[in-house]
Amino acid sequence: MTLTFRNRIDVTLSVADRLITGVDIQPRTRPPLGRLFAGKPAEMLLAAVPRVFSLCASAHQVALLSALEAARGEKATPLTRHRRIKAVVAERFAELMRGLLMAPCAENHNAAQLAQRLLLTVASLQTHSGADAQQQSRAATLSQIKMGMAALGIGSAAEPVLPGTPLASMMDAARKAADDGGWRHMPAEHDVLSADDDGAIVKQLMDVGPAFAEAPELDGRVPETGVWARQAERYQTTSAGPVERLTAKITEIAELLRWIEAGEAEDEAADQHAVASYALGPRRGAAAVECARGRLHHAIELDAHGAVARFEYLAPTEWNFHPRGPVVKSLMGAALRGAGDRDAVHTLVGSFDPCVGYHLAFRELADA
């Protein structure tokens, strides 16, 4: 039997009298890993996860490893936990950089070349270990990353966007679109997902299973997760327009680089909830990992022989692209008054950075 998956999200906006009056989301199809690996050794699932989830592969692997340890009654050593946080943070940094640079720089040949070189250098950072013999190579890599970021426009905490750079042009375009279309001060009408929700999410994953993971909600809540949500929770942000979302991504990239450059000395500086694991009873465990796109959850139950009895997972995309979720709430009722408003819509949807491709369509309705 051949299994086929819908590996794309379709977002269709209904527009009447220049207002978005409807947002229809056709979600992707999630691979049924629990069914495919039921009765098989957990190591087979562990080996398959990075191949199935090419984006955020390290986050998925860390989540499954942590959940397995919890199910087996084991506990990672502080050094192992630190190494996992380093891997997750390095991957988060790389994924946020890729999402920030690739599409916006595509139309500028010089910027595109700079971005490609920078992303290759960032990817090489993920292969460096903490061994003394590699410290010089790691330092050179960090120096190249900092120079590449500056060339594209990512500056310091005092001046996050450097003038006269490709990123400055991107920000100017986002501000103009926001001003022309009234998007600048779009209020945040939804809450954010946090580590405090882990217990309720894990319970629903184990009690309800795939039906919950495909369209998750917590007592009617469909909170946002991801880079803007992390920054909003940390800095009490009250606006969620395209400019604020772009700024949140730039801010987190700069923060992560400072942590990496400092030698990853303190896990708390990166994110105290970056990796969390939960023992749920005999042969049952769960874990949560804060990855680039938001909070990722894995839950697993083993049989008496240590094979997979149940496996459930919930990716950040299912929260953000829920039919009543943050993307829908961010778009409903928005006015499309300016010539660049549709570009602003694309920017806004793209800022949620789903883990699969998406297609955005506009459906014009007759004016009332």
LINZICOR-V574490 format. One record per backbone hydrogen bond with DSSP energy under -0.5 kcal/mol. CO is the residue of the C=O (numbers start at 1). NH is the residue of the N-H. E is the energy in kcal/mol with one decimal. If there is no record, write none. Layout:
CO;NH;E + CO;NH;E
This chain:
1;3;-0.5 + 5;7;-1.0 + 6;29;-3.4 + 7;357;-0.8 + 9;11;-0.5 + 9;359;-2.5 + 10;12;-0.5 + 10;26;-3.0 + 11;13;-0.5 + 11;361;-2.7 + 12;24;-2.9 + 13;15;-0.5 + 13;363;-3.6 + 14;21;-2.5 + 14;22;-1.3 + 15;365;-3.3 + 16;19;-1.7 + 18;336;-3.6 + 19;16;-2.5 + 19;21;-0.8 + 20;333;-3.1 + 22;14;-2.7 + 23;25;-0.5 + 24;12;-2.8 + 24;26;-0.5 + 25;27;-0.7 + 26;10;-2.2 + 28;30;-0.5 + 31;33;-2.2 + 32;36;-2.3 + 33;37;-2.3 + 35;38;-0.5 + 37;40;-2.1 + 40;308;-2.8 + 41;44;-1.2 + 41;45;-1.1 + 42;46;-2.4 + 43;47;-2.0 + 44;48;-1.5 + 45;49;-2.0 + 46;50;-0.6 + 48;51;-0.8 + 48;52;-2.2 + 49;53;-2.6 + 52;54;-0.8 + 54;57;-0.7 + 56;60;-2.0 + 57;61;-2.4 + 58;62;-2.8 + 59;63;-2.4 + 60;64;-2.4 + 61;65;-2.7 + 62;66;-2.5 + 63;67;-2.3 + 64;68;-2.7 + 65;69;-2.3 + 66;70;-2.0 + 67;71;-2.2 + 68;72;-2.0 + 69;74;-3.1 + 70;73;-0.9 + 71;283;-0.9 + 77;81;-2.8 + 78;82;-2.3 + 79;83;-2.4 + 80;84;-2.2 + 81;85;-2.4 + 82;86;-2.5 + 83;87;-2.2 + 84;88;-2.6 + 85;89;-2.9 + 86;90;-2.6 + 87;91;-2.1 + 88;92;-2.6 + 89;93;-2.8 + 90;94;-2.2 + 91;95;-2.8 + 92;96;-2.6 + 93;97;-2.1 + 94;98;-2.4 + 95;99;-2.6 + 96;100;-2.0 + 97;101;-2.3 + 98;102;-2.2 + 101;105;-2.0 + 102;106;-0.6 + 103;106;-1.0 + 105;108;-1.3 + 107;109;-0.6 + 108;112;-3.1 + 109;113;-2.2 + 110;114;-2.3 + 111;115;-2.8 + 112;116;-2.5 + 113;117;-2.3 + 114;118;-2.5 + 115;119;-2.7 + 116;120;-1.9 + 117;121;-2.0 + 118;122;-2.6 + 119;123;-2.4 + 120;124;-1.7 + 121;125;-1.2 + 122;126;-0.8 + 123;126;-0.8 + 124;127;-1.3 + 124;128;-0.5 + 125;128;-1.0 + 131;134;-1.4 + 132;135;-1.4 + 134;138;-2.5 + 135;139;-2.6 + 136;140;-2.1 + 137;141;-2.1 + 138;142;-2.5 + 139;143;-2.1 + 140;144;-2.2 + 141;145;-2.3 + 142;146;-2.5 + 143;147;-2.1 + 144;148;-2.5 + 145;149;-2.8 + 146;150;-2.2 + 147;151;-2.2 + 148;152;-1.7 + 149;153;-1.5 + 149;154;-2.9 + 152;167;-2.5 + 153;155;-0.7 + 153;162;-2.7 + 159;156;-0.9 + 160;155;-2.9 + 160;162;-0.5 + 162;165;-0.8 + 165;169;-2.0 + 166;170;-2.0 + 167;171;-2.4 + 168;172;-2.3 + 169;173;-2.3 + 170;174;-2.1 + 171;175;-2.6 + 172;176;-2.5 + 173;177;-2.3 + 174;178;-2.2 + 175;179;-2.8 + 176;180;-2.9 + 177;181;-1.9 + 178;182;-0.8 + 178;183;-2.4 + 178;184;-1.3 + 183;186;-1.5 + 186;240;-3.6 + 187;189;-0.8 + 191;224;-2.9 + 194;197;-1.9 + 195;198;-1.5 + 197;201;-2.3 + 198;202;-3.0 + 199;203;-2.1 + 200;204;-2.0 + 201;205;-2.5 + 202;206;-2.2 + 203;207;-2.6 + 204;208;-2.9 + 204;209;-1.4 + 208;211;-0.6 + 209;212;-1.1 + 209;213;-1.8 + 210;214;-2.3 + 211;215;-0.9 + 217;219;-0.6 + 218;221;-2.0 + 221;218;-2.4 + 224;193;-3.4 + 226;230;-2.4 + 227;231;-2.1 + 228;232;-2.9 + 229;233;-2.4 + 230;234;-1.8 + 231;235;-3.0 + 232;236;-1.5 + 232;237;-0.6 + 238;188;-1.5 + 241;245;-2.1 + 242;246;-2.1 + 243;247;-2.5 + 244;248;-2.3 + 245;249;-1.7 + 246;250;-2.1 + 247;251;-2.7 + 248;252;-2.3 + 249;253;-2.2 + 250;254;-2.2 + 251;255;-2.1 + 252;256;-2.8 + 253;257;-2.2 + 254;258;-1.9 + 255;259;-1.8 + 256;260;-2.6 + 257;261;-3.2 + 258;262;-1.8 + 259;264;-2.2 + 260;263;-1.5 + 266;269;-0.6 + 266;270;-0.7 + 267;270;-1.1 + 267;271;-2.1 + 271;274;-2.0 + 274;290;-2.3 + 276;288;-2.8 + 278;286;-2.3 + 281;284;-2.1 + 283;302;-2.7 + 284;280;-2.5 + 284;281;-0.5 + 285;300;-3.0 + 286;278;-3.1 + 287;298;-2.4 + 288;276;-2.6 + 289;291;-1.0 + 289;296;-3.0 + 291;294;-1.2 + 294;291;-2.6 + 294;296;-0.5 + 296;289;-2.4 + 297;314;-2.5 + 298;287;-2.4 + 299;312;-2.9 + 300;285;-2.4 + 301;309;-2.9 + 301;310;-2.1 + 303;306;-2.0 + 306;42;-0.7 + 307;303;-2.6 + 308;39;-3.8 + 310;301;-2.6 + 312;299;-2.7 + 314;297;-2.3 + 315;318;-1.1 + 315;319;-0.5 + 316;319;-1.2 + 316;320;-1.9 + 317;321;-2.6 + 319;322;-1.3 + 320;327;-2.1 + 322;325;-2.3 + 325;329;-2.6 + 326;330;-2.3 + 327;331;-1.2 + 328;331;-0.6 + 328;332;-2.6 + 331;334;-2.1 + 334;20;-2.3 + 335;337;-0.8 + 338;341;-1.4 + 340;344;-1.8 + 341;345;-2.1 + 342;346;-2.2 + 343;347;-2.5 + 344;348;-2.5 + 345;349;-2.8 + 346;350;-2.7 + 347;351;-1.5 + 348;352;-0.5 + 349;352;-1.4 + 350;353;-1.6 + 357;9;-2.3 + 359;11;-3.2 + 361;13;-3.0 + 362;364;-0.6 + 363;15;-2.8
